[in-house]
Amino acid sequence: MKEKKLRNKNDRSSSERADLLIGRNPVIEALRSGRAMERILVQDGSGGSIGKILSLAKKRGISVQRTDKTHLDQIAGGGAHQGVAAFVSAHEYATLDDILNLAKKRNEKPFVVALDGVKDPHNLGAIMRTAECAGAHGVIIPRHRAAGLTETVAKASAGAVEYLLCARVANMARAIEELKAKGLWAYACDMNGDLYSKTDMSGPAVIVIGEEGRGISRLVREKCDFTLSIPMLGRINSLNASNAAAILMYEIRRQRDKSYE
């Protein structure tokens, strides 16, 4: 768990949010119950039971961010925040095994989408919407430095978070290794790779999409079996994460459907 001091441009008042808890006791009880959380905001200089909150958050690996009273007053919308606010997940997370078991239950080859550090919640929501429509069995996201299942993501997904499994992992490279050990082929979407439409992706597959701007991390890319590229013929030399993911997901769908013709 890392403590940070910052303001998030997506923070709004509690009257506008369905995913915000304020006050020490509600946050403590949510932590004890195991409720999925994205991050916790703690006021600078707070003491007392805040120490218990920090300890519980550390045990569960939940990010803690330091901020000032003015910021907390703003997002609490006049509520008694007592120096703490927690952003809870809009939906419960699954595990890698849950995703693979769903593929087995459907008698289908696993089809997984791994997102290596996608931070924009609208991109995550759009990717989940497409993944659900394309028949993917689940999405994998990192626990830290990435968008989680917030209210914004739920809205951007047009309800897909209710139907598509999403696993949150501590180490994406290790998760890719685990999936490969269970028979999946890993395909990284990156520049200077093989043309995506000329690559066989009809088998058990996990496609890996990188962070907006920076792309896939070196370590995660090295764990992948193939690197795929999407031709850029215009003056703009990249697509955003949700566009790139959609192209690859529907190429997998096309190849799988073709195999049943």
Disulfide bonds with the S-S distance in Angstrom:
none
